[in-house]
Amino acid sequence: MPTQIPLTEILQRLQDESRPFPARYLHHFSDLTPEDLHAVLDIWPRISVQRKLTFLEDLEDLAETDTLVSFEDLARALLTDQEAGVRTRAIRLLWECEDPHLIPVYLNLLKNDESEETRAAAASALGIFIYRGEIEELEPRLWHQVEDALLEAATQATSPLVRRRALEALGTSSRDEVPALIEAAYHRSEPEWIASALFAMGKSCDTRWEKQVLSQLHNPNLDIRHEAIRAAGELGLGSARRSLLDQLEDEEDLDIRHEIIWALSKIGGPGIREKFDEMLDAEMDDEEAEFLEDALDNLFFTEDMASFAMFDFEIDDEDSAKKKTRHSSS
């Protein structure tokens, strides 16, 4: 059994800026006890800003690859840090957190923080509460409070970045005002606004955006194309299947290639499983092979859900037919 490294030793290494902080120590900041959190915050002022930012970025990278770690306790404590970069990265560490107690904190940051970057991050973080409200897992009062704040930010914020992030966060909202905001953003000339509109379209679960998404799948601007591919996957657009499969043949940009593969895994349908199997058989890189295996798992999930929905639809049809028969014979 490996020897447990004392937190005091780890914190000494964090303060020693003559050497990089060892990645193997990052796990020790997950699920901190109140005493350990106090110890971290006690030495925090003695660390340079750049060291703090690098450390928090490393925690964020780890959280993206290891679902068993949680840095929520540390992140919550840093939401009021005097450095804007620290506050912003703390929000990112809380990206998946659905605790409604964070809502007033985020709303305050969105409205009052001096940093554009932090305000934009707060807007993005509020998006998860829009979704929770839509699926009736959030108190309506809080849900509408978040919607109102994001609508105000999307239309009135002085920062274009904050307006765009607020629009993206509103993607899952069923409020009547939202489609017009997305449409207006899509028709702007700036590529970043088109990308944000496509992001919101993908979150909307609304196939009204099919034409717009399909038209951007080959856009030479990588950000726009990236968001269009993602939106096609999020919306499950079968009409994008052939185009995306064709793009896989020659695509050299790894990020775009991954986005295409993942979108196809969410769309499902003819030819996709065969293509993934073919690519997996030819893949020599372990990380790429692992990504393809994850995509295949997601494809199986997509196909299972489609089968379940079809079965459910058939049962509904049968029930409806029986009801009509009973009604006509009565």
C-alpha positions as protocol buffer text, in pm:
chain_id: "A"
residue {
  index: 1
  type: MET
  ca { x: 0 y: 0 z: 0 }
}
residue {
  index: 2
  type: PRO
  ca { x: 153 y: 337 z: -104 }
}
residue {
  index: 3
  type: THR
  ca { x: 258 y: 576 z: 172 }
}
residue {
  index: 4
  type: GLN
  ca { x: 14 y: 863 z: 229 }
}
residue {
  index: 5
  type: ILE
  ca { x: 190 y: 1193 z: 159 }
}
residue {
  index: 6
  type: PRO
  ca { x: 118 y: 1456 z: 426 }
}
residue {
  index: 7
  type: LEU
  ca { x: -74 y: 1757 z: 298 }
}
residue {
  index: 8
  type: THR
  ca { x: 185 y: 1986 z: 454 }
}
residue {
  index: 9
  type: GLU
  ca { x: 449 y: 1840 z: 224 }
}
residue {
  index: 10
  type: ILE
  ca { x: 224 y: 1882 z: -79 }
}
residue {
  index: 11
  type: LEU
  ca { x: 153 y: 2244 z: 11 }
}
residue {
  index: 12
  type: GLN
  ca { x: 526 y: 2308 z: 49 }
}
residue {
  index: 13
  type: ARG
  ca { x: 577 y: 2182 z: -305 }
}
residue {
  index: 14
  type: LEU
  ca { x: 293 y: 2404 z: -426 }
}
residue {
  index: 15
  type: GLN
  ca { x: 473 y: 2705 z: -278 }
}
residue {
  index: 16
  type: ASP
  ca { x: 809 y: 2603 z: -425 }
}
residue {
  index: 17
  type: GLU
  ca { x: 790 y: 2787 z: -755 }
}
residue {
  index: 18
  type: SER
  ca { x: 1142 y: 2689 z: -859 }
}
residue {
  index: 19
  type: ARG
  ca { x: 995 y: 2354 z: -974 }
}
residue {
  index: 20
  type: PRO
  ca { x: 677 y: 2251 z: -1155 }
}
residue {
  index: 21
  type: PHE
  ca { x: 408 y: 2119 z: -924 }
}
residue {
  index: 22
  type: PRO
  ca { x: 389 y: 1737 z: -962 }
}
residue {
  index: 23
  type: ALA
  ca { x: 71 y: 1620 z: -1136 }
}
residue {
  index: 24
  type: ARG
  ca { x: 58 y: 1316 z: -906 }
}
residue {
  index: 25
  type: TYR
  ca { x: -29 y: 1549 z: -616 }
}
residue {
  index: 26
  type: LEU
  ca { x: -338 y: 1698 z: -779 }
}
residue {
  index: 27
  type: HIS
  ca { x: -567 y: 1419 z: -657 }
}
residue {
  index: 28
  type: HIS
  ca { x: -498 y: 1524 z: -299 }
}
residue {
  index: 29
  type: PHE
  ca { x: -709 y: 1838 z: -353 }
}
residue {
  index: 30
  type: SER
  ca { x: -1021 y: 1634 z: -426 }
}
residue {
  index: 31
  type: ASP
  ca { x: -1288 y: 1615 z: -152 }
}
residue {
  index: 32
  type: LEU
  ca { x: -1087 y: 1819 z: 97 }
}
residue {
  index: 33
  type: THR
  ca { x: -1186 y: 1799 z: 463 }
}
residue {
  index: 34
  type: PRO
  ca { x: -1266 y: 2133 z: 629 }
}
residue {
  index: 35
  type: GLU
  ca { x: -929 y: 2120 z: 807 }
}
residue {
  index: 36
  type: ASP
  ca { x: -738 y: 2052 z: 485 }
}
residue {
  index: 37
  type: LEU
  ca { x: -927 y: 2324 z: 300 }
}
residue {
  index: 38
  type: HIS
  ca { x: -834 y: 2568 z: 577 }
}
residue {
  index: 39
  type: ALA
  ca { x: -468 y: 2466 z: 537 }
}
residue {
  index: 40
  type: VAL
  ca { x: -480 y: 2527 z: 161 }
}
residue {
  index: 41
  type: LEU
  ca { x: -642 y: 2869 z: 201 }
}
residue {
  index: 42
  type: ASP
  ca { x: -389 y: 2959 z: 469 }
}
residue {
  index: 43
  type: ILE
  ca { x: -94 y: 2929 z: 229 }
}
residue {
  index: 44
  type: TRP
  ca { x: -288 y: 3052 z: -77 }
}
residue {
  index: 45
  type: PRO
  ca { x: -186 y: 3423 z: -41 }
}
residue {
  index: 46
  type: ARG
  ca { x: 181 y: 3320 z: -51 }
}
residue {
  index: 47
  type: ILE
  ca { x: 152 y: 3172 z: -401 }
}
residue {
  index: 48
  type: SER
  ca { x: 208 y: 3384 z: -712 }
}
residue {
  index: 49
  type: VAL
  ca { x: -89 y: 3456 z: -939 }
}
residue {
  index: 50
  type: GLN
  ca { x: 62 y: 3264 z: -1231 }
}
residue {
  index: 51
  type: ARG
  ca { x: 127 y: 2959 z: -1013 }
}
residue {
  index: 52
  type: LYS
  ca { x: -234 y: 2972 z: -891 }
}
residue {
  index: 53
  type: LEU
  ca { x: -371 y: 2991 z: -1244 }
}
residue {
  index: 54
  type: THR
  ca { x: -155 y: 2704 z: -1369 }
}
residue {
  index: 55
  type: PHE
  ca { x: -251 y: 2494 z: -1067 }
}
residue {
  index: 56
  type: LEU
  ca { x: -625 y: 2554 z: -1118 }
}
residue {
  index: 57
  type: GLU
  ca { x: -597 y: 2481 z: -1490 }
}
residue {
  index: 58
  type: ASP
  ca { x: -427 y: 2149 z: -1406 }
}
residue {
  index: 59
  type: LEU
  ca { x: -712 y: 2067 z: -1167 }
}
residue {
  index: 60
  type: GLU
  ca { x: -962 y: 2147 z: -1443 }
}
residue {
  index: 61
  type: ASP
  ca { x: -781 y: 1919 z: -1689 }
}
residue {
  index: 62
  type: LEU
  ca { x: -779 y: 1638 z: -1433 }
}
residue {
  index: 63
  type: ALA
  ca { x: -1150 y: 1682 z: -1361 }
}
residue {
  index: 64
  type: GLU
  ca { x: -1226 y: 1646 z: -1732 }
}
residue {
  index: 65
  type: THR
  ca { x: -1047 y: 1310 z: -1754 }
}
residue {
  index: 66
  type: ASP
  ca { x: -1121 y: 1164 z: -1410 }
}
residue {
  index: 67
  type: THR
  ca { x: -1487 y: 1164 z: -1312 }
}
residue {
  index: 68
  type: LEU
  ca { x: -1408 y: 1042 z: -960 }
}
residue {
  index: 69
  type: VAL
  ca { x: -1239 y: 1363 z: -845 }
}
residue {
  index: 70
  type: SER
  ca { x: -1424 y: 1666 z: -712 }
}
residue {
  index: 71
  type: PHE
  ca { x: -1267 y: 2002 z: -640 }
}
residue {
  index: 72
  type: GLU
  ca { x: -1594 y: 2171 z: -546 }
}
residue {
  index: 73
  type: ASP
  ca { x: -1496 y: 2265 z: -190 }
}
residue {
  index: 74
  type: LEU
  ca { x: -1181 y: 2443 z: -302 }
}
residue {
  index: 75
  type: ALA
  ca { x: -1356 y: 2605 z: -599 }
}
residue {
  index: 76
  type: ARG
  ca { x: -1640 y: 2744 z: -386 }
}
residue {
  index: 77
  type: ALA
  ca { x: -1388 y: 2901 z: -150 }
}
residue {
  index: 78
  type: LEU
  ca { x: -1212 y: 3071 z: -441 }
}
residue {
  index: 79
  type: LEU
  ca { x: -1520 y: 3230 z: -598 }
}
residue {
  index: 80
  type: THR
  ca { x: -1446 y: 3544 z: -396 }
}
residue {
  index: 81
  type: ASP
  ca { x: -1071 y: 3548 z: -460 }
}
residue {
  index: 82
  type: GLN
  ca { x: -926 y: 3891 z: -532 }
}
residue {
  index: 83
  type: GLU
  ca { x: -778 y: 3771 z: -864 }
}
residue {
  index: 84
  type: ALA
  ca { x: -1021 y: 3762 z: -1156 }
}
residue {
  index: 85
  type: GLY
  ca { x: -840 y: 3471 z: -1318 }
}
residue {
  index: 86
  type: VAL
  ca { x: -878 y: 3266 z: -1003 }
}
residue {
  index: 87
  type: ARG
  ca { x: -1250 y: 3345 z: -978 }
}
residue {
  index: 88
  type: THR
  ca { x: -1301 y: 3248 z: -1341 }
}
residue {
  index: 89
  type: ARG
  ca { x: -1119 y: 2917 z: -1304 }
}
residue {
  index: 90
  type: ALA
  ca { x: -1306 y: 2844 z: -983 }
}
residue {
  index: 91
  type: ILE
  ca { x: -1632 y: 2877 z: -1178 }
}
residue {
  index: 92
  type: ARG
  ca { x: -1499 y: 2637 z: -1441 }
}
residue {
  index: 93
  type: LEU
  ca { x: -1417 y: 2381 z: -1172 }
}
residue {
  index: 94
  type: LEU
  ca { x: -1784 y: 2401 z: -1070 }
}
residue {
  index: 95
  type: TRP
  ca { x: -1911 y: 2362 z: -1428 }
}
residue {
  index: 96
  type: GLU
  ca { x: -2104 y: 2041 z: -1358 }
}
residue {
  index: 97
  type: CYS
  ca { x: -2225 y: 2138 z: -1011 }
}
residue {
  index: 98
  type: GLU
  ca { x: -2605 y: 2164 z: -988 }
}
residue {
  index: 99
  type: ASP
  ca { x: -2627 y: 2302 z: -636 }
}
residue {
  index: 100
  type: PRO
  ca { x: -2890 y: 2582 z: -644 }
}
residue {
  index: 101
  type: HIS
  ca { x: -2704 y: 2758 z: -361 }
}
residue {
  index: 102
  type: LEU
  ca { x: -2457 y: 2867 z: -630 }
}
residue {
  index: 103
  type: ILE
  ca { x: -2726 y: 3062 z: -818 }
}
residue {
  index: 104
  type: PRO
  ca { x: -2711 y: 3384 z: -610 }
}
residue {
  index: 105
  type: VAL
  ca { x: -2331 y: 3371 z: -618 }
}
residue {
  index: 106
  type: TYR
  ca { x: -2326 y: 3340 z: -997 }
}
residue {
  index: 107
  type: LEU
  ca { x: -2593 y: 3606 z: -1041 }
}
residue {
  index: 108
  type: ASN
  ca { x: -2386 y: 3846 z: -832 }
}
residue {
  index: 109
  type: LEU
  ca { x: -2074 y: 3771 z: -1037 }
}
residue {
  index: 110
  type: LEU
  ca { x: -2268 y: 3809 z: -1363 }
}
residue {
  index: 111
  type: LYS
  ca { x: -2404 y: 4150 z: -1266 }
}
residue {
  index: 112
  type: ASN
  ca { x: -2127 y: 4302 z: -1058 }
}
residue {
  index: 113
  type: ASP
  ca { x: -1787 y: 4144 z: -1118 }
}
residue {
  index: 114
  type: GLU
  ca { x: -1528 y: 4384 z: -1256 }
}
residue {
  index: 115
  type: SER
  ca { x: -1384 y: 4119 z: -1488 }
}
residue {
  index: 116
  type: GLU
  ca { x: -1544 y: 4055 z: -1827 }
}
residue {
  index: 117
  type: GLU
  ca { x: -1399 y: 3704 z: -1826 }
}
residue {
  index: 118
  type: THR
  ca { x: -1553 y: 3623 z: -1488 }
}
residue {
  index: 119
  type: ARG
  ca { x: -1893 y: 3767 z: -1583 }
}
residue {
  index: 120
  type: ALA
  ca { x: -1890 y: 3557 z: -1899 }
}
residue {
  index: 121
  type: ALA
  ca { x: -1796 y: 3243 z: -1705 }
}
residue {
  index: 122
  type: ALA
  ca { x: -2080 y: 3309 z: -1459 }
}
residue {
  index: 123
  type: ALA
  ca { x: -2326 y: 3339 z: -1749 }
}
residue {
  index: 124
  type: SER
  ca { x: -2211 y: 3005 z: -1888 }
}
residue {
  index: 125
  type: ALA
  ca { x: -2233 y: 2838 z: -1547 }
}
residue {
  index: 126
  type: LEU
  ca { x: -2595 y: 2948 z: -1509 }
}
residue {
  index: 127
  type: GLY
  ca { x: -2693 y: 2750 z: -1816 }
}
residue {
  index: 128
  type: ILE
  ca { x: -2717 y: 2424 z: -1621 }
}
residue {
  index: 129
  type: PHE
  ca { x: -2990 y: 2578 z: -1404 }
}
residue {
  index: 130
  type: ILE
  ca { x: -3191 y: 2674 z: -1712 }
}
residue {
  index: 131
  type: TYR
  ca { x: -3186 y: 2308 z: -1809 }
}
residue {
  index: 132
  type: ARG
  ca { x: -3281 y: 2195 z: -1459 }
}
residue {
  index: 133
  type: GLY
  ca { x: -3573 y: 2435 z: -1464 }
}
residue {
  index: 134
  type: GLU
  ca { x: -3691 y: 2301 z: -1799 }
}
residue {
  index: 135
  type: ILE
  ca { x: -3699 y: 1944 z: -1666 }
}
residue {
  index: 136
  type: GLU
  ca { x: -3875 y: 2060 z: -1347 }
}
residue {
  index: 137
  type: GLU
  ca { x: -3583 y: 1990 z: -1115 }
}
residue {
  index: 138
  type: LEU
  ca { x: -3545 y: 2349 z: -996 }
}
residue {
  index: 139
  type: GLU
  ca { x: -3777 y: 2570 z: -798 }
}
residue {
  index: 140
  type: PRO
  ca { x: -3968 y: 2787 z: -1053 }
}
residue {
  index: 141
  type: ARG
  ca { x: -3882 y: 3108 z: -867 }
}
residue {
  index: 142
  type: LEU
  ca { x: -3507 y: 3040 z: -899 }
}
residue {
  index: 143
  type: TRP
  ca { x: -3544 y: 2915 z: -1256 }
}
residue {
  index: 144
  type: HIS
  ca { x: -3718 y: 3232 z: -1375 }
}
residue {
  index: 145
  type: GLN
  ca { x: -3472 y: 3446 z: -1181 }
}
residue {
  index: 146
  type: VAL
  ca { x: -3188 y: 3287 z: -1375 }
}
residue {
  index: 147
  type: GLU
  ca { x: -3375 y: 3322 z: -1706 }
}
residue {
  index: 148
  type: ASP
  ca { x: -3446 y: 3689 z: -1645 }
}
residue {
  index: 149
  type: ALA
  ca { x: -3085 y: 3762 z: -1555 }
}
residue {
  index: 150
  type: LEU
  ca { x: -2952 y: 3583 z: -1862 }
}
residue {
  index: 151
  type: LEU
  ca { x: -3204 y: 3751 z: -2093 }
}
residue {
  index: 152
  type: GLU
  ca { x: -3097 y: 4086 z: -1953 }
}
residue {
  index: 153
  type: ALA
  ca { x: -2731 y: 4001 z: -2002 }
}
residue {
  index: 154
  type: ALA
  ca { x: -2790 y: 3868 z: -2355 }
}
residue {
  index: 155
  type: THR
  ca { x: -2957 y: 4191 z: -2463 }
}
residue {
  index: 156
  type: GLN
  ca { x: -2808 y: 4464 z: -2245 }
}
residue {
  index: 157
  type: ALA
  ca { x: -2459 y: 4368 z: -2126 }
}
residue {
  index: 158
  type: THR
  ca { x: -2191 y: 4606 z: -2248 }
}
residue {
  index: 159
  type: SER
  ca { x: -1951 y: 4319 z: -2316 }
}
residue {
  index: 160
  type: PRO
  ca { x: -2012 y: 4122 z: -2639 }
}
residue {
  index: 161
  type: LEU
  ca { x: -1846 y: 3820 z: -2475 }
}
residue {
  index: 162
  type: VAL
  ca { x: -2092 y: 3827 z: -2184 }
}
residue {
  index: 163
  type: ARG
  ca { x: -2386 y: 3869 z: -2425 }
}
residue {
  index: 164
  type: ARG
  ca { x: -2271 y: 3570 z: -2627 }
}
residue {
  index: 165
  type: ARG
  ca { x: -2219 y: 3348 z: -2324 }
}
residue {
  index: 166
  type: ALA
  ca { x: -2561 y: 3446 z: -2191 }
}
residue {
  index: 167
  type: LEU
  ca { x: -2718 y: 3356 z: -2527 }
}
residue {
  index: 168
  type: GLU
  ca { x: -2545 y: 3019 z: -2523 }
}
residue {
  index: 169
  type: ALA
  ca { x: -2668 y: 2953 z: -2169 }
}
residue {
  index: 170
  type: LEU
  ca { x: -3023 y: 3028 z: -2282 }
}
residue {
  index: 171
  type: GLY
  ca { x: -3009 y: 2760 z: -2550 }
}
residue {
  index: 172
  type: THR
  ca { x: -3213 y: 2512 z: -2344 }
}
residue {
  index: 173
  type: SER
  ca { x: -3474 y: 2772 z: -2247 }
}
residue {
  index: 174
  type: SER
  ca { x: -3828 y: 2749 z: -2382 }
}
residue {
  index: 175
  type: ARG
  ca { x: -3891 y: 3119 z: -2326 }
}
residue {
  index: 176
  type: ASP
  ca { x: -4059 y: 3284 z: -2624 }
}
residue {
  index: 177
  type: GLU
  ca { x: -3787 y: 3548 z: -2655 }
}
residue {
  index: 178
  type: VAL
  ca { x: -3501 y: 3303 z: -2708 }
}
residue {
  index: 179
  type: PRO
  ca { x: -3547 y: 3184 z: -3071 }
}
residue {
  index: 180
  type: ALA
  ca { x: -3547 y: 3543 z: -3198 }
}
residue {
  index: 181
  type: LEU
  ca { x: -3224 y: 3613 z: -3008 }
}
residue {
  index: 182
  type: ILE
  ca { x: -3062 y: 3304 z: -3159 }
}
residue {
  index: 183
  type: GLU
  ca { x: -3181 y: 3397 z: -3507 }
}
residue {
  index: 184
  type: ALA
  ca { x: -3048 y: 3752 z: -3472 }
}
residue {
  index: 185
  type: ALA
  ca { x: -2709 y: 3624 z: -3356 }
}
residue {
  index: 186
  type: TYR
  ca { x: -2694 y: 3377 z: -3645 }
}
residue {
  index: 187
  type: HIS
  ca { x: -2744 y: 3652 z: -3901 }
}
residue {
  index: 188
  type: ARG
  ca { x: -2471 y: 3875 z: -3765 }
}
residue {
  index: 189
  type: SER
  ca { x: -2154 y: 3908 z: -3969 }
}
residue {
  index: 190
  type: GLU
  ca { x: -1910 y: 3829 z: -3687 }
}
residue {
  index: 191
  type: PRO
  ca { x: -1803 y: 3459 z: -3686 }
}
residue {
  index: 192
  type: GLU
  ca { x: -1803 y: 3442 z: -3306 }
}
residue {
  index: 193
  type: TRP
  ca { x: -2173 y: 3537 z: -3296 }
}
residue {
  index: 194
  type: ILE
  ca { x: -2261 y: 3272 z: -3555 }
}
residue {
  index: 195
  type: ALA
  ca { x: -2069 y: 3014 z: -3349 }
}
residue {
  index: 196
  type: SER
  ca { x: -2259 y: 3115 z: -3034 }
}
residue {
  index: 197
  type: ALA
  ca { x: -2590 y: 3093 z: -3217 }
}
residue {
  index: 198
  type: LEU
  ca { x: -2505 y: 2741 z: -3336 }
}
residue {
  index: 199
  type: PHE
  ca { x: -2407 y: 2645 z: -2982 }
}
residue {
  index: 200
  type: ALA
  ca { x: -2747 y: 2763 z: -2857 }
}
residue {
  index: 201
  type: MET
  ca { x: -2922 y: 2581 z: -3142 }
}
residue {
  index: 202
  type: GLY
  ca { x: -2755 y: 2257 z: -3040 }
}
residue {
  index: 203
  type: LYS
  ca { x: -2876 y: 2298 z: -2682 }
}
residue {
  index: 204
  type: SER
  ca { x: -3231 y: 2380 z: -2784 }
}
residue {
  index: 205
  type: CYS
  ca { x: -3354 y: 2027 z: -2869 }
}
residue {
  index: 206
  type: ASP
  ca { x: -3543 y: 2206 z: -3149 }
}
residue {
  index: 207
  type: THR
  ca { x: -3507 y: 2079 z: -3505 }
}
residue {
  index: 208
  type: ARG
  ca { x: -3638 y: 2410 z: -3638 }
}
residue {
  index: 209
  type: TRP
  ca { x: -3264 y: 2492 z: -3669 }
}
residue {
  index: 210
  type: GLU
  ca { x: -3186 y: 2200 z: -3901 }
}
residue {
  index: 211
  type: LYS
  ca { x: -3138 y: 2412 z: -4213 }
}
residue {
  index: 212
  type: GLN
  ca { x: -2904 y: 2658 z: -4041 }
}
residue {
  index: 213
  type: VAL
  ca { x: -2694 y: 2383 z: -3884 }
}
residue {
  index: 214
  type: LEU
  ca { x: -2660 y: 2185 z: -4209 }
}
residue {
  index: 215
  type: SER
  ca { x: -2557 y: 2494 z: -4401 }
}
residue {
  index: 216
  type: GLN
  ca { x: -2257 y: 2548 z: -4173 }
}
residue {
  index: 217
  type: LEU
  ca { x: -2112 y: 2196 z: -4167 }
}
residue {
  index: 218
  type: HIS
  ca { x: -1848 y: 2292 z: -4425 }
}
residue {
  index: 219
  type: ASN
  ca { x: -1783 y: 2649 z: -4314 }
}
residue {
  index: 220
  type: PRO
  ca { x: -1411 y: 2735 z: -4356 }
}
residue {
  index: 221
  type: ASN
  ca { x: -1414 y: 2902 z: -4015 }
}
residue {
  index: 222
  type: LEU
  ca { x: -1317 y: 2623 z: -3775 }
}
residue {
  index: 223
  type: ASP
  ca { x: -1509 y: 2764 z: -3479 }
}
residue {
  index: 224
  type: ILE
  ca { x: -1831 y: 2785 z: -3679 }
}
residue {
  index: 225
  type: ARG
  ca { x: -1780 y: 2443 z: -3830 }
}
residue {
  index: 226
  type: HIS
  ca { x: -1701 y: 2296 z: -3489 }
}
residue {
  index: 227
  type: GLU
  ca { x: -2025 y: 2428 z: -3339 }
}
residue {
  index: 228
  type: ALA
  ca { x: -2230 y: 2322 z: -3642 }
}
residue {
  index: 229
  type: ILE
  ca { x: -2100 y: 1965 z: -3616 }
}
residue {
  index: 230
  type: ARG
  ca { x: -2167 y: 1960 z: -3244 }
}
residue {
  index: 231
  type: ALA
  ca { x: -2517 y: 2098 z: -3295 }
}
residue {
  index: 232
  type: ALA
  ca { x: -2591 y: 1832 z: -3558 }
}
residue {
  index: 233
  type: GLY
  ca { x: -2502 y: 1569 z: -3299 }
}
residue {
  index: 234
  type: GLU
  ca { x: -2692 y: 1734 z: -3015 }
}
residue {
  index: 235
  type: LEU
  ca { x: -3004 y: 1760 z: -3232 }
}
residue {
  index: 236
  type: GLY
  ca { x: -2961 y: 1407 z: -3370 }
}
residue {
  index: 237
  type: LEU
  ca { x: -2989 y: 1529 z: -3729 }
}
residue {
  index: 238
  type: GLY
  ca { x: -3001 y: 1221 z: -3952 }
}
residue {
  index: 239
  type: SER
  ca { x: -2982 y: 1458 z: -4249 }
}
residue {
  index: 240
  type: ALA
  ca { x: -2621 y: 1539 z: -4144 }
}
residue {
  index: 241
  type: ARG
  ca { x: -2510 y: 1174 z: -4136 }
}
residue {
  index: 242
  type: ARG
  ca { x: -2387 y: 1138 z: -4493 }
}
residue {
  index: 243
  type: SER
  ca { x: -2201 y: 1468 z: -4490 }
}
residue {
  index: 244
  type: LEU
  ca { x: -2025 y: 1389 z: -4163 }
}
residue {
  index: 245
  type: LEU
  ca { x: -1928 y: 1039 z: -4275 }
}
residue {
  index: 246
  type: ASP
  ca { x: -1781 y: 1184 z: -4594 }
}
residue {
  index: 247
  type: GLN
  ca { x: -1586 y: 1443 z: -4396 }
}
residue {
  index: 248
  type: LEU
  ca { x: -1423 y: 1172 z: -4186 }
}
residue {
  index: 249
  type: GLU
  ca { x: -1239 y: 1041 z: -4492 }
}
residue {
  index: 250
  type: ASP
  ca { x: -1012 y: 1343 z: -4535 }
}
residue {
  index: 251
  type: GLU
  ca { x: -1037 y: 1547 z: -4213 }
}
residue {
  index: 252
  type: GLU
  ca { x: -690 y: 1626 z: -4072 }
}
residue {
  index: 253
  type: ASP
  ca { x: -779 y: 1860 z: -3785 }
}
residue {
  index: 254
  type: LEU
  ca { x: -791 y: 1631 z: -3480 }
}
residue {
  index: 255
  type: ASP
  ca { x: -1041 y: 1843 z: -3285 }
}
residue {
  index: 256
  type: ILE
  ca { x: -1281 y: 1859 z: -3579 }
}
residue {
  index: 257
  type: ARG
  ca { x: -1232 y: 1488 z: -3641 }
}
residue {
  index: 258
  type: HIS
  ca { x: -1323 y: 1408 z: -3280 }
}
residue {
  index: 259
  type: GLU
  ca { x: -1627 y: 1635 z: -3301 }
}
residue {
  index: 260
  type: ILE
  ca { x: -1746 y: 1456 z: -3616 }
}
residue {
  index: 261
  type: ILE
  ca { x: -1702 y: 1113 z: -3457 }
}
residue {
  index: 262
  type: TRP
  ca { x: -1888 y: 1213 z: -3143 }
}
residue {
  index: 263
  type: ALA
  ca { x: -2168 y: 1381 z: -3339 }
}
residue {
  index: 264
  type: LEU
  ca { x: -2214 y: 1065 z: -3545 }
}
residue {
  index: 265
  type: SER
  ca { x: -2226 y: 858 z: -3227 }
}
residue {
  index: 266
  type: LYS
  ca { x: -2520 y: 1073 z: -3113 }
}
residue {
  index: 267
  type: ILE
  ca { x: -2696 y: 1065 z: -3450 }
}
residue {
  index: 268
  type: GLY
  ca { x: -2670 y: 691 z: -3515 }
}
residue {
  index: 269
  type: GLY
  ca { x: -2807 y: 513 z: -3818 }
}
residue {
  index: 270
  type: PRO
  ca { x: -2678 y: 322 z: -4121 }
}
residue {
  index: 271
  type: GLY
  ca { x: -2305 y: 300 z: -4185 }
}
residue {
  index: 272
  type: ILE
  ca { x: -2180 y: 458 z: -3864 }
}
residue {
  index: 273
  type: ARG
  ca { x: -2101 y: 147 z: -3660 }
}
residue {
  index: 274
  type: GLU
  ca { x: -1927 y: -11 z: -3959 }
}
residue {
  index: 275
  type: LYS
  ca { x: -1718 y: 303 z: -4010 }
}
residue {
  index: 276
  type: PHE
  ca { x: -1618 y: 319 z: -3643 }
}
residue {
  index: 277
  type: ASP
  ca { x: -1521 y: -51 z: -3643 }
}
residue {
  index: 278
  type: GLU
  ca { x: -1312 y: 1 z: -3955 }
}
residue {
  index: 279
  type: MET
  ca { x: -1135 y: 300 z: -3801 }
}
residue {
  index: 280
  type: LEU
  ca { x: -1076 y: 115 z: -3474 }
}
residue {
  index: 281
  type: ASP
  ca { x: -920 y: -182 z: -3655 }
}
residue {
  index: 282
  type: ALA
  ca { x: -678 y: 51 z: -3836 }
}
residue {
  index: 283
  type: GLU
  ca { x: -595 y: 276 z: -3536 }
}
residue {
  index: 284
  type: MET
  ca { x: -243 y: 245 z: -3393 }
}
residue {
  index: 285
  type: ASP
  ca { x: -260 y: 517 z: -3129 }
}
residue {
  index: 286
  type: ASP
  ca { x: -390 y: 397 z: -2790 }
}
residue {
  index: 287
  type: GLU
  ca { x: -559 y: 726 z: -2700 }
}
residue {
  index: 288
  type: GLU
  ca { x: -735 y: 748 z: -3034 }
}
residue {
  index: 289
  type: ALA
  ca { x: -845 y: 387 z: -3004 }
}
residue {
  index: 290
  type: GLU
  ca { x: -986 y: 460 z: -2659 }
}
residue {
  index: 291
  type: PHE
  ca { x: -1176 y: 760 z: -2796 }
}
residue {
  index: 292
  type: LEU
  ca { x: -1324 y: 545 z: -3073 }
}
residue {
  index: 293
  type: GLU
  ca { x: -1428 y: 281 z: -2819 }
}
residue {
  index: 294
  type: ASP
  ca { x: -1604 y: 552 z: -2615 }
}
residue {
  index: 295
  type: ALA
  ca { x: -1778 y: 671 z: -2931 }
}
residue {
  index: 296
  type: LEU
  ca { x: -1891 y: 316 z: -3006 }
}
residue {
  index: 297
  type: ASP
  ca { x: -2031 y: 285 z: -2653 }
}
residue {
  index: 298
  type: ASN
  ca { x: -2217 y: 611 z: -2702 }
}
residue {
  index: 299
  type: LEU
  ca { x: -2345 y: 490 z: -3040 }
}
residue {
  index: 300
  type: PHE
  ca { x: -2484 y: 173 z: -2878 }
}
residue {
  index: 301
  type: PHE
  ca { x: -2659 y: 394 z: -2622 }
}
residue {
  index: 302
  type: THR
  ca { x: -2804 y: 611 z: -2901 }
}
residue {
  index: 303
  type: GLU
  ca { x: -2931 y: 308 z: -3089 }
}
residue {
  index: 304
  type: ASP
  ca { x: -3078 y: 154 z: -2773 }
}
residue {
  index: 305
  type: MET
  ca { x: -3263 y: 475 z: -2697 }
}
residue {
  index: 306
  type: ALA
  ca { x: -3394 y: 489 z: -3055 }
}
residue {
  index: 307
  type: SER
  ca { x: -3518 y: 130 z: -3028 }
}
residue {
  index: 308
  type: PHE
  ca { x: -3683 y: 203 z: -2695 }
}
residue {
  index: 309
  type: ALA
  ca { x: -3854 y: 514 z: -2837 }
}
residue {
  index: 310
  type: MET
  ca { x: -3979 y: 316 z: -3137 }
}
residue {
  index: 311
  type: PHE
  ca { x: -4110 y: 38 z: -2911 }
}
residue {
  index: 312
  type: ASP
  ca { x: -4279 y: 295 z: -2687 }
}
residue {
  index: 313
  type: PHE
  ca { x: -4435 y: 460 z: -2992 }
}
residue {
  index: 314
  type: GLU
  ca { x: -4570 y: 126 z: -3119 }
}
residue {
  index: 315
  type: ILE
  ca { x: -4725 y: 51 z: -2778 }
}
residue {
  index: 316
  type: ASP
  ca { x: -4882 y: 395 z: -2772 }
}
residue {
  index: 317
  type: ASP
  ca { x: -5021 y: 333 z: -3119 }
}
residue {
  index: 318
  type: GLU
  ca { x: -5165 y: -2 z: -3011 }
}
residue {
  index: 319
  type: ASP
  ca { x: -5321 y: 152 z: -2701 }
}
residue {
  index: 320
  type: SER
  ca { x: -5465 y: 430 z: -2911 }
}
residue {
  index: 321
  type: ALA
  ca { x: -5611 y: 178 z: -3157 }
}
residue {
  index: 322
  type: LYS
  ca { x: -5766 y: -24 z: -2874 }
}
residue {
  index: 323
  type: LYS
  ca { x: -5918 y: 290 z: -2727 }
}
residue {
  index: 324
  type: LYS
  ca { x: -6067 y: 381 z: -3065 }
}
residue {
  index: 325
  type: THR
  ca { x: -6205 y: 27 z: -3107 }
}
residue {
  index: 326
  type: ARG
  ca { x: -6362 y: 34 z: -2762 }
}
residue {
  index: 327
  type: HIS
  ca { x: -6502 y: 379 z: -2831 }
}
residue {
  index: 328
  type: SER
  ca { x: -6653 y: 281 z: -3167 }
}
residue {
  index: 329
  type: SER
  ca { x: -6812 y: -36 z: -3029 }
}
residue {
  index: 330
  type: SER
  ca { x: -6968 y: 134 z: -2728 }
}
